[in-house]
Amino acid sequence: MGLTPDGTPIRRSGTAPDRDAAFQGMTQALADHLRGQAALPDNITTSQWLERWRKAKENSVAAKTAHNYQQLDALHITPHIGRKPLQKIRPADLRGLYDTLKAKGLGDSMLRQVHNVLHGAFQEALRLELIMSDPTAAVRPGKVRREVVAEPRKALTAEEVLKLLPVLRGDRWGLVLEFMLHTGLRRGEACGLKWDHVDLEKGTVHIRENLVSINGKTQVSTPKTAKSARKVKLSGEALDCLRRQQAQQRFEREALSPSPVKGHPKTYVRKNLWVDTGYVFTGLTEVALNPENLGRYLTQFCEQAEIAPITVHGLRHTYASLMLRRGAPLEVVSRKLGHARPSFTADVYRTVYESEQDEWSLNLSDLVNARKAPREVTSGS
């Protein structure tokens, strides 16, 4: 078919049912090569390419995202198609992969994530001319058919919030969760908040860091998106929550200082001393909070408040839904949450409460007979 830049002959091999079909395939391959539509031979496997692609992405994505890519590849992609050469992956291979994963019980969200990883990797291979067509452009995972079930619980009602708040305020570990209810911050944003990012006089916080948990270890990452790095104006109650946390830290700092301990010999040394890391919400010795641990605390607090349990992310949904129900502009709520688009806030974070539906059960006669109030006319002097 031709030569590579170093002079190596380019060969293509394959099978055909008969001589005519073989000649037609050979002619097509030669024509593709002459038009620049045939990639140079490369024996890199799909697994090797995915690893190379992921390493190249590490500097441009958050640490948690990079970890998720690695997990999706290791658990769902490489075990099935990883050994096959990248250039030999066809849409049929991806259809088989998605059907296999679906049969194993993978849900729609995970299937989309697997597809997105493959799409990103194949698009990069296409740009580098390792392949001449992207198989992910032809195949997408279909939706998993499931029995109709009730919509999952995403947000607390106002009545539930009133029951939960006193429980959160009465416990040292509840302050961070209360602050999330006041602000709608992501758990990583709340855990990553530092006092240097707080202005108590102006009543604002700046979201600049995001704590994530990877393999059980806490790591500092950047905010989730460009819009996530933002300034948030706080309510009076949110500021009060920060001041209570400030007082709590002052008490713990004094209690865990290296000074002599009453009732112990002067040579006694504390096993755990206060270490100032600058974080607003911390462990008992000022260590950074692991965002993954907040769910365990919240479940306990919900039990104490005698309300159904909710996820930590549900506090963010609660803030958004209560704000929008109160009449706050969608664009303002979206900006406070750090979303890229107000439409995403409305589609994903807005819970329409049953009480709202009851309030808007209007008679048709009230709708069709509604009249605008007459405008008052004042005469000029």
C-alpha positions in Angstrom: 0.0 0.0 0.0 3.0 2.3 0.5 5.7 3.2 2.9 5.8 4.7 6.4 8.1 7.8 6.9 11.0 5.5 7.9 10.6 3.4 4.8 8.7 0.4 6.3 6.2 -1.1 3.9 2.6 -0.6 4.9 0.6 -3.8 4.8 -3.0 -4.7 5.4 -4.3 -8.2 6.0 -7.8 -9.7 6.3 -10.1 -12.4 5.1 -13.0 -12.4 2.5 -15.6 -14.9 1.4 -14.3 -15.1 -2.2 -11.8 -13.7 -4.6 -14.0 -10.8 -5.8 -14.7 -9.6 -2.3 -11.0 -9.8 -1.5 -10.1 -7.8 -4.5 -12.7 -5.2 -3.6 -11.4 -4.9 -0.1 -7.8 -4.5 -1.3 -8.9 -1.8 -3.7 -10.8 0.0 -1.0 -7.9 -0.1 1.4 -5.5 1.3 -1.3 -8.0 4.1 -2.1 -8.3 5.0 1.6 -4.5 5.2 1.9 -4.1 7.4 -1.2 -6.8 9.8 0.2 -5.1 9.9 3.6 -8.0 8.0 5.2 -6.0 5.1 6.4 -4.1 5.3 9.7 -0.5 4.0 9.9 -0.3 0.6 11.5 0.0 0.7 15.2 -0.3 -2.3 17.6 -1.1 -0.3 20.7 -3.9 -2.0 22.6 -7.0 -0.3 23.8 -5.9 -0.7 27.4 -2.5 0.9 26.7 -4.1 3.8 24.8 -6.5 4.4 27.7 -3.7 4.5 30.2 -1.7 7.0 28.0 -4.9 9.1 27.5 -5.6 9.2 31.2 -2.0 10.2 32.1 -2.3 13.1 29.6 -5.5 14.2 31.2 -4.2 14.2 34.8 -3.0 17.9 34.7 -6.3 19.2 33.2 -8.9 17.4 35.4 -9.6 17.3 39.1 -7.9 14.6 41.1 -11.3 12.9 41.8 -12.2 12.9 38.1 -8.8 11.3 37.2 -9.4 8.7 39.9 -12.9 8.0 38.5 -11.5 7.6 35.0 -9.0 5.0 36.3 -11.8 3.1 38.1 -14.1 3.0 35.1 -11.3 1.7 32.9 -10.1 -0.9 35.4 -13.5 -2.2 36.3 -15.6 -1.9 33.2 -13.5 -1.4 30.0 -10.1 -3.1 30.1 -11.4 -6.5 31.4 -13.6 -6.7 28.2 -11.9 -4.9 25.3 -8.5 -3.9 26.8 -6.4 -6.5 25.0 -7.8 -5.7 21.5 -5.7 -3.4 19.3 -7.1 0.1 19.3 -7.3 0.3 15.5 -9.5 -2.9 15.5 -12.2 -1.6 17.8 -15.4 -1.4 15.9 -18.9 -0.1 16.9 -20.0 -3.7 17.2 -17.3 -4.2 19.9 -18.7 -1.3 21.9 -22.3 -2.5 21.5 -21.2 -5.8 22.9 -19.4 -4.1 25.8 -22.5 -2.0 26.7 -24.8 -5.0 26.5 -22.5 -7.0 28.8 -22.3 -4.2 31.3 -26.0 -3.7 31.2 -26.6 -7.5 31.8 -24.3 -7.2 34.9 -26.6 -4.6 36.4 -24.8 -1.4 35.5 -27.2 1.6 35.6 -27.7 4.4 33.1 -25.4 6.8 34.9 -22.5 4.4 35.0 -23.0 3.4 31.4 -22.9 7.0 30.3 -19.7 7.5 32.3 -18.0 4.5 30.6 -19.1 5.8 27.2 -17.8 9.3 28.0 -14.4 7.9 28.9 -14.2 5.9 25.7 -15.5 8.8 23.6 -12.7 11.1 25.0 -10.0 8.5 24.4 -11.1 7.7 20.9 -11.5 11.4 20.0 -7.9 12.0 21.0 -6.8 9.0 19.0 -8.7 10.4 16.0 -7.0 13.8 16.3 -3.6 12.1 16.4 -4.6 10.0 13.4 -4.0 6.7 15.2 -7.5 5.8 14.0 -9.5 7.2 11.1 -13.0 6.9 12.6 -14.4 7.1 16.1 -16.5 4.0 16.9 -18.2 5.9 19.9 -19.8 8.2 17.4 -21.9 5.4 16.0 -22.9 3.6 19.2 -24.2 4.9 22.5 -25.4 2.8 25.5 -29.2 2.4 25.5 -31.3 3.2 28.6 -31.7 0.4 31.1 -35.3 -0.6 31.3 -36.5 -0.6 34.9 -39.7 -1.0 36.8 -41.5 2.2 37.5 -40.6 3.3 41.1 -41.3 6.3 43.1 -39.0 9.3 42.5 -36.0 9.1 44.8 -35.9 11.5 47.8 -33.6 14.3 47.0 -34.5 17.1 49.4 -35.8 17.8 52.9 -39.1 19.6 53.4 -39.2 22.8 55.4 -40.8 20.9 58.2 -38.0 18.4 58.3 -35.4 21.1 58.2 -37.0 22.6 61.3 -36.7 19.2 63.1 -33.1 18.7 61.9 -31.6 22.1 62.7 -31.7 21.8 66.6 -30.0 18.4 66.4 -27.2 19.8 64.1 -26.7 22.8 66.4 -26.4 20.6 69.4 -23.5 18.6 68.2 -19.9 19.5 67.3 -20.1 17.4 64.1 -23.3 19.0 63.1 -21.9 22.5 62.4 -20.5 21.7 59.0 -23.8 20.1 57.9 -25.7 23.1 59.2 -23.5 25.4 57.3 -24.2 23.4 54.1 -27.9 23.8 54.7 -27.4 27.5 55.0 -25.3 27.9 51.9 -25.9 24.9 49.5 -22.1 24.2 49.3 -20.8 20.9 48.1 -19.4 18.7 50.8 -15.9 19.0 49.4 -16.2 22.8 49.3 -17.4 23.0 52.9 -14.6 20.7 54.1 -12.0 22.6 52.0 -13.1 26.1 53.3 -10.3 27.9 55.1 -10.5 30.9 57.4 -8.4 32.8 54.9 -11.3 32.4 52.5 -13.8 33.9 55.0 -14.6 37.6 55.6 -16.9 37.8 58.6 -17.2 41.6 58.4 -18.4 41.5 54.8 -20.3 38.3 55.3 -18.7 36.4 52.4 -16.7 33.3 51.7 -14.6 32.5 48.6 -14.7 28.9 47.3 -11.1 28.2 46.2 -10.4 24.6 47.3 -12.3 21.3 47.2 -11.4 18.4 49.5 -11.9 15.0 47.9 -11.4 11.4 49.3 -9.4 9.0 47.1 -8.9 5.5 48.4 -9.7 6.7 51.9 -7.2 9.5 51.9 -8.1 13.2 51.8 -6.6 15.3 49.0 -6.9 19.0 48.1 -8.3 19.6 44.6 -9.6 22.6 42.7 -13.2 23.5 42.5 -15.3 21.2 40.4 -15.9 23.7 37.5 -14.9 27.2 36.5 -18.2 28.6 37.9 -17.6 26.7 41.2 -14.7 29.0 42.1 -17.0 31.8 43.4 -17.8 34.3 46.1 -20.8 33.5 48.2 -22.7 36.1 50.2 -23.8 34.6 53.5 -27.0 35.0 55.4 -27.0 36.2 59.1 -27.7 32.6 60.3 -24.8 31.3 58.1 -22.5 33.9 59.7 -23.7 32.9 63.2 -22.9 29.2 62.3 -19.3 30.3 61.4 -18.9 32.3 64.6 -20.0 29.3 66.7 -17.5 27.1 64.8 -14.8 29.7 65.5 -15.6 29.6 69.2 -15.6 25.8 69.1 -12.1 25.8 67.5 -10.8 28.3 70.1 -12.0 26.0 72.9 -10.4 22.9 71.3 -7.1 24.7 70.6 -6.8 25.6 74.3 -7.8 22.2 75.4 -5.2 20.5 73.2 -2.4 23.0 73.7 1.1 21.7 74.9 0.6 23.5 78.2 0.6 21.5 81.5 -2.5 19.3 82.1 -4.2 19.8 85.4 -4.0 16.6 87.5 -1.0 15.2 85.6 2.8 15.5 86.3 4.6 18.4 84.7 6.5 16.0 82.5 3.2 14.6 81.0 2.9 15.2 77.3 -0.4 15.1 75.5 -0.7 12.4 72.9 -2.8 14.6 70.6 -1.9 18.2 70.1 -3.7 20.9 68.2 -2.2 21.4 64.7 -3.3 24.6 62.9 -4.2 23.8 59.3 -6.4 26.8 58.7 -9.5 24.9 57.8 -12.9 26.1 59.1 -14.4 22.6 59.7 -11.9 20.0 61.1 -11.4 17.0 63.1 -10.7 17.2 66.9 -7.0 18.0 66.4 -7.6 20.3 63.4 -7.0 17.6 60.8 -8.9 18.1 57.6 -12.4 16.5 57.5 -12.8 13.6 55.2 -15.9 14.4 53.1 -16.8 10.7 52.9 -17.4 10.6 56.7 -20.1 13.2 56.7 -22.8 10.8 55.5 -22.4 8.7 58.7 -22.9 11.7 60.9 -25.9 12.9 58.9 -27.6 9.5 59.1 -27.3 9.6 62.9 -28.6 13.1 63.1 -31.7 12.3 60.9 -32.5 9.4 63.3 -32.3 11.7 66.3 -34.5 14.2 64.5 -37.0 11.4 63.7 -36.9 12.1 59.9 -36.2 9.9 57.0 -32.4 9.8 56.2 -31.1 11.8 53.3 -27.7 12.0 51.6 -25.2 14.8 52.3 -25.7 16.0 48.7 -29.4 16.2 49.6 -28.7 19.2 51.8 -27.5 21.0 48.6 -30.8 20.0 46.9 -32.7 21.2 50.0 -31.1 24.6 49.9 -31.8 25.1 46.2 -35.4 23.9 46.4 -36.3 26.0 49.4 -34.7 29.1 47.9 -36.6 28.6 44.6 -39.9 27.9 46.4 -39.4 31.2 48.3 -39.2 33.0 45.0 -35.4 33.6 44.6 -34.5 34.1 41.0 -33.2 31.0 39.3 -30.1 32.7 38.0 -29.2 33.8 41.5 -29.6 30.4 43.0 -27.6 28.8 40.2 -24.8 31.3 40.7 -24.7 30.6 44.5 -24.5 26.9 43.8 -21.7 27.3 41.3 -23.6 25.7 38.4 -22.6 26.4 34.8 -26.2 26.9 33.6 -29.4 27.9 35.4 -31.2 25.2 33.3 -29.2 22.5 35.1 -30.2 23.9 38.5 -33.9 23.8 37.5 -33.7 20.3 35.9 -31.7 18.6 38.6 -31.9 20.5 41.8 -35.5 21.8 42.0 -37.7 19.5 44.1 -41.4 20.4 43.7 -42.9 19.7 47.1 -46.3 18.1 47.5 -47.5 21.1 49.5 -46.7 23.3 46.4 -48.9 21.1 44.2 -51.7 21.3 46.8 -51.4 25.1 46.9 -51.7 25.3 43.1 -54.7 23.1 42.7 -56.9 25.8 41.2 -60.4 25.6 39.9 -60.7 26.1 36.1 -63.2 28.8 36.7 -60.7 30.8 38.7 -58.2 30.5 35.8 -60.5 31.4 33.0 -62.3 34.2 34.9 -59.1 35.8 36.3 -58.9 39.5 35.5 -56.0 41.8 35.9 -56.5 44.5 38.5 -57.5 47.8 36.8 -54.6 50.2 36.7 -55.1 53.3 38.8 -55.2 56.5 36.7 -54.1 59.7 38.3 -54.6 63.0 36.8 -51.8 65.4 36.5 -51.9 68.7 38.3 
